[in-house]
Amino acid sequence: MSTDSPIPFDHPYHDDDLRDVETLRKIMVALRDPETGCPWDIEQTFQTIAPYTIEEAYEVADAIENNDLGNLREELGDLLLQVIYHTRMAEEQNAFAFGDVVSGICHKMLRRHPHVFGDDAARSAGVAKGFWEKIKAAEKAETQTSKEDRGAGKQSALDDIPSNLPALVRATKLQNKAARVGFDWPHWNEVLAKGAEELDEIREALETGDKEKIAEEIGDLLFVFANLARHHDIDAEDALRRANAKFTRRFHHIEARLASSGRTPLGSDLEEMDGLWNEAKKEGL
């Protein structure tokens, strides 16, 4: 049985058409039409849409975290729209088309899974140690050659890490890249020692009252924490996301307990709320 919601307005497509990605592409073409399209959609660029793309990816992750499959379906649609949006703008510049994007990822999946899609010898060989690294290295070498042909040669081992990644994610990727060329603490004890050093530097900065220096030292400490997580194969971004969720649950508990007596946090004080926080903690929230 279909769980799709009915379309609440007249449209030129049958319901079956609305399951076809080509229909979504045609809708985007219409929205971006310079003469008859939507003024807001027409004025958008890669740069203005990029923040929405990142936001939608996080909303997908949030739906997964909450095990809300109904919301996941909706958020995946919103994320798909972002792909359609970017590819349409690229088509308008004659840079590439939606089909090129699909072709690229199909080729990559086939190339990276010879043990599934390859010949008999490749399939029987299975996934050997270092298999993924070799394939990715070959892909990077090919990409690097293409960049050099365009006059954009790689200058650093860190050049291929996007600058607009979430900060904790980028910190981990930077550290992993540096570690591959030997620039890494050999043991997490050294990371902890570095953290203690950075904490002392934060104290010194706080005493000066220099906000720029304080911000710099806090950033250094966060970078160390990301490194500590990496040394233990823990996703720092996910760890912080879990901490955010835990804080939210416990604060909701505080609000609910206060509401039961007709009050809000504004009518309480830190001592009482801290006690309710510990109560939530004991209850496993």
Phi, psi and omega per residue, in radians:
M1 nan 2.351 3.133
S2 -1.268 2.437 3.086
T3 -1.897 0.169 -3.130
D4 -1.190 2.458 3.089
S5 -1.325 2.549 3.098
P6 -1.172 2.632 3.092
I7 -1.350 2.124 -3.010
P8 -1.459 0.243 -3.128
F9 -2.626 2.827 3.117
D10 -1.173 2.481 3.137
H11 -2.603 2.773 -3.057
P12 -1.481 0.193 -3.070
Y13 -2.137 2.612 2.994
H14 -1.328 2.828 -3.122
D15 -0.996 -0.660 3.126
D16 -1.102 -0.605 3.116
D17 -1.090 -0.586 -3.068
L18 -1.287 -0.089 3.040
R19 -1.663 -0.024 -3.065
D20 -1.748 2.233 -3.127
V21 -1.085 -0.423 3.106
E22 -1.126 -0.550 3.094
T23 -1.147 -0.724 3.115
L24 -1.105 -0.666 3.099
R25 -1.127 -0.697 3.123
K26 -1.156 -0.642 3.090
I27 -1.078 -0.745 -3.140
M28 -1.161 -0.684 3.080
V29 -1.020 -0.751 -3.139
A30 -1.158 -0.704 -3.138
L31 -1.132 -0.565 -3.086
R32 -1.625 0.029 -3.129
D33 -1.066 2.174 -3.055
P34 -1.056 -0.441 -3.070
E35 -1.765 -0.673 -3.024
T36 -2.056 0.032 -3.067
G37 -1.417 -3.015 3.129
C38 -1.438 2.210 -3.106
P39 -0.942 -0.712 -3.119
W40 -1.148 -0.806 -3.118
D41 -1.138 -0.630 -3.104
I42 -1.116 -0.650 -3.038
E43 -1.460 -0.076 -3.101
Q44 -1.293 2.667 3.101
T45 -2.261 3.053 3.057
F46 -0.967 -0.716 -3.061
Q47 -1.200 -0.684 -3.109
T48 -1.341 -0.461 -3.129
I49 -1.484 -0.466 -3.074
A50 -0.900 -0.778 3.129
P51 -1.049 -0.616 3.099
Y52 -1.168 -0.643 3.124
T53 -1.071 -0.803 3.110
I54 -1.095 -0.769 -3.129
E55 -1.059 -0.758 -3.125
E56 -1.140 -0.634 3.102
A57 -1.095 -0.697 3.109
Y58 -1.180 -0.613 3.129
E59 -1.211 -0.554 3.013
V60 -1.097 -0.825 3.139
A61 -1.078 -0.641 -3.141
D62 -1.166 -0.715 3.107
A63 -1.094 -0.679 3.103
I64 -1.157 -0.765 3.140
E65 -1.047 -0.638 -3.131
N66 -1.536 0.010 -3.131
N67 0.937 0.684 -3.123
D68 -1.805 1.590 -3.042
L69 -1.217 -0.544 3.083
G70 -1.104 -0.787 3.111
N71 -1.217 -0.591 3.114
L72 -1.056 -0.731 3.107
R73 -1.022 -0.787 -3.133
E74 -1.148 -0.764 -3.093
E75 -1.205 -0.602 3.063
L76 -1.116 -0.628 3.060
G77 -1.103 -0.750 3.117
D78 -1.097 -0.667 3.129
L79 -1.214 -0.674 3.081
L80 -1.066 -0.677 3.105
L81 -1.023 -0.643 3.117
Q82 -1.089 -0.713 3.101
V83 -1.093 -0.786 3.131
I84 -1.088 -0.696 -3.127
Y85 -1.081 -0.884 -3.098
H86 -1.132 -0.719 -3.116
T87 -1.194 -0.592 3.105
R88 -1.143 -0.740 3.116
M89 -1.118 -0.615 3.094
A90 -1.185 -0.683 3.098
E91 -1.061 -0.696 -3.138
E92 -1.103 -0.439 3.116
Q93 -1.707 0.104 -3.099
N94 0.985 0.594 -3.139
A95 -1.549 -0.942 3.056
F96 -2.843 2.914 -3.101
A97 -2.086 2.984 3.133
F98 -0.973 -0.735 3.139
G99 -1.066 -0.578 3.096
D100 -1.158 -0.652 3.106
V101 -1.138 -0.805 3.137
V102 -1.120 -0.749 3.126
S103 -1.064 -0.734 -3.118
G104 -1.076 -0.787 -3.101
I105 -1.295 -0.566 3.069
C106 -1.108 -0.803 3.110
H107 -1.070 -0.696 -3.133
K108 -1.127 -0.759 -3.140
M109 -1.138 -0.703 3.103
L110 -1.139 -0.731 -3.111
R111 -1.173 -0.650 -3.078
R112 -1.476 -0.068 -3.126
H113 -2.268 0.962 3.106
P114 -1.107 -0.412 3.114
H115 -1.255 -0.173 3.075
V116 -1.941 -0.761 -3.020
F117 -1.882 -0.069 -3.076
G118 -1.407 -2.964 3.120
D119 -1.321 -3.115 -3.073
D120 -1.015 -0.712 -3.107
A121 -1.132 -0.740 -3.126
A122 -1.172 -0.693 -3.128
R123 -1.197 -0.673 -3.125
S124 -1.265 -0.426 -3.136
A125 -1.240 -0.462 3.133
G126 1.227 -2.756 -3.127
V127 -1.790 1.781 -3.126
A128 -1.426 2.847 3.118
K129 -1.066 2.329 -3.133
G130 1.411 0.126 -3.063
F131 -1.033 -0.912 -3.082
W132 -1.122 -0.718 -3.114
E133 -1.064 -0.697 -3.132
K134 -1.145 -0.765 -3.129
I135 -1.133 -0.785 -3.130
K136 -1.148 -0.633 3.112
A137 -1.117 -0.706 3.117
A138 -1.135 -0.702 3.116
E139 -1.120 -0.727 -3.134
K140 -1.158 -0.660 3.117
A141 -1.097 -0.712 3.125
E142 -1.154 -0.743 3.120
T143 -1.122 -0.706 -3.135
Q144 -1.103 -0.719 3.104
T145 -1.071 -0.716 3.122
S146 -1.103 -0.730 3.133
K147 -1.130 -0.715 -3.125
E148 -1.158 -0.612 3.087
D149 -1.093 -0.495 3.134
R150 -1.621 0.089 3.106
G151 1.401 0.402 -3.128
A152 -2.170 1.062 -3.098
G153 -1.129 2.570 -3.141
K154 -1.284 2.343 -3.110
Q155 -1.866 -0.360 -3.033
S156 -2.513 2.709 3.070
A157 -1.148 -0.259 -3.080
L158 -1.734 -0.035 -2.991
D159 -1.115 -0.499 -3.038
D160 -1.587 0.214 3.091
I161 -1.660 2.029 -3.095
P162 -0.984 2.398 -3.085
S163 -1.356 -0.308 -3.077
N164 -1.769 0.311 3.022
L165 -1.168 2.731 2.981
P166 -0.923 2.471 -2.960
A167 -0.981 -0.770 -3.126
L168 -1.174 -0.666 3.104
V169 -1.098 -0.796 -3.120
R170 -1.161 -0.670 3.106
A171 -1.016 -0.775 -3.141
T172 -1.124 -0.743 -3.139
K173 -1.147 -0.714 3.089
L174 -1.053 -0.779 -3.135
Q175 -1.134 -0.696 3.117
N176 -1.110 -0.743 3.132
K177 -1.094 -0.786 -3.139
A178 -1.132 -0.648 -3.125
A179 -1.112 -0.566 -3.103
R180 -1.185 -0.357 3.088
V181 -1.872 0.286 3.012
G182 1.630 0.033 -3.138
F183 -1.655 1.516 -3.060
D184 -2.834 2.611 3.024
W185 -1.200 2.355 -3.114
P186 -1.236 -0.409 -3.081
H187 -2.526 2.629 -3.105
W188 -1.149 -0.310 3.081
N189 -1.069 -0.677 3.106
E190 -1.153 -0.576 3.105
V191 -1.156 -0.757 3.099
L192 -1.073 -0.708 3.121
A193 -1.101 -0.699 3.095
K194 -1.116 -0.665 3.111
G195 -1.082 -0.730 3.107
A196 -1.096 -0.689 3.108
E197 -1.100 -0.767 3.141
E198 -1.161 -0.610 3.118
L199 -1.125 -0.687 3.073
D200 -1.091 -0.673 -3.135
E201 -1.206 -0.542 3.051
I202 -1.144 -0.749 3.118
R203 -1.030 -0.745 3.130
E204 -1.120 -0.717 3.139
A205 -1.158 -0.680 3.126
L206 -1.081 -0.619 -3.140
E207 -1.186 -0.487 3.125
T208 -1.405 -0.448 -3.097
G209 1.332 0.155 -3.137
D210 -1.400 1.853 -3.048
K211 -1.098 -0.667 3.120
E212 -1.081 -0.756 3.128
K213 -1.187 -0.699 3.116
I214 -1.069 -0.798 3.135
A215 -1.070 -0.727 3.129
E216 -1.067 -0.794 -3.092
E217 -1.239 -0.611 3.068
I218 -1.133 -0.699 3.080
G219 -1.056 -0.725 3.116
D220 -1.077 -0.699 -3.132
L221 -1.195 -0.714 3.086
L222 -1.077 -0.655 3.110
F223 -1.106 -0.689 3.099
V224 -1.132 -0.731 3.125
F225 -1.075 -0.685 3.093
A226 -1.096 -0.666 3.123
N227 -1.164 -0.695 3.119
L228 -1.100 -0.747 3.098
A229 -1.075 -0.746 -3.133
R230 -1.074 -0.687 -3.138
H231 -1.121 -0.386 3.122
H232 -1.879 0.278 3.105
D233 0.991 0.706 3.106
I234 -1.944 2.339 3.100
D235 -1.322 1.916 -3.078
A236 -1.091 -0.685 3.131
E237 -1.093 -0.774 3.129
D238 -1.159 -0.669 3.124
A239 -1.080 -0.738 3.125
L240 -1.212 -0.648 3.097
R241 -1.075 -0.700 3.099
R242 -1.150 -0.682 3.111
A243 -1.128 -0.673 3.080
N244 -1.074 -0.751 -3.137
A245 -1.141 -0.687 3.117
K246 -1.132 -0.767 3.102
F247 -1.026 -0.754 -3.132
T248 -1.077 -0.792 3.138
R249 -1.049 -0.806 -3.073
R250 -1.231 -0.632 3.100
F251 -1.199 -0.641 3.055
H252 -1.059 -0.648 3.096
H253 -1.087 -0.760 3.108
I254 -1.035 -0.832 -3.137
E255 -1.065 -0.736 -3.114
A256 -1.152 -0.731 -3.128
R257 -1.148 -0.688 3.109
L258 -1.214 -0.681 -3.137
A259 -1.101 -0.516 -3.135
S260 -1.123 -0.342 3.088
S261 -1.942 0.317 3.076
G262 1.298 0.431 -3.111
R263 -2.154 2.997 3.065
T264 -2.222 2.969 3.088
P265 -0.963 -0.560 3.127
L266 -1.137 -0.404 3.117
G267 -1.672 0.163 3.137
S268 -1.985 -2.930 3.045
D269 -2.426 2.999 -3.053
L270 -1.068 -0.707 -3.099
E271 -1.071 -0.793 3.141
E272 -1.159 -0.786 -3.115
M273 -1.151 -0.611 3.096
D274 -1.132 -0.647 3.083
G275 -1.126 -0.719 3.094
L276 -1.176 -0.584 3.062
W277 -1.075 -0.815 3.127
N278 -1.132 -0.568 3.066
E279 -1.097 -0.793 3.103
A280 -1.081 -0.692 -3.138
K281 -1.089 -0.744 3.136
K282 -1.147 -0.524 3.127
E283 -1.419 0.004 3.084
G284 1.414 0.316 3.118
L285 -1.382 nan nan
